[in-house]
Amino acid sequence: MIYPIYSYGFPVLRKKAEDIDKDGDIDVKKLTEDMFETMYAANGVGLAGPQIGKSLRIFVIDADAMDPENLEGYKKVFINPEIIEEEGEEWPFEEGCLSIPKIREEVTRQEKVTINYFDENWEEHTETFDGLVARVVQHEYDHIEGILFTDHLSSFKKRLLKGKLNGISKGKVEHDYKMKFPTK
């Protein structure tokens, strides 16, 4: 099932997401299949629960599309993740977001991230990622913390983007995937 992507302006994108109960009613295998299907339909490399209107601590990534030669096999599910450490040099890279179409800006992040999480089989992992994969993990992790990549921009840059962001929340943006807008 392909979910609509919730656009900038929805409160769910600004809320810290809730843990998923292993013994609860959520079928995480079905949810992750749907999230991957939704992400691929939108040509994304990552997707978090809040982006499909679900305030849940879950995200999926498939970094292969960013750099097929070096990032093959980085298709992963992160349930109830917690970042343990971010380290290394900070480096800038242009980021975008499925919830904020047509806007890309340079964001500075640390080069390594160590994260503890469960996969779709409820197996626990603690892994360290670096480079582009670390960036994707940090970006998606921000989503479950209620943070958007635009929050990392300077006040000046945010002011310059304010009109475009307001337009996105009203559905005044070209997009080629299923979206939902708060004021449309």
Helices and strands as residue ranges (DSSP letters): E 5-6, G 11-14, H 28-41, E 46-48, G 49-52, E 58-62, G 63-65, E 75-97, E 100-118, E 124-130, H 131-144, G 149-152, H 155-169, E 179-180
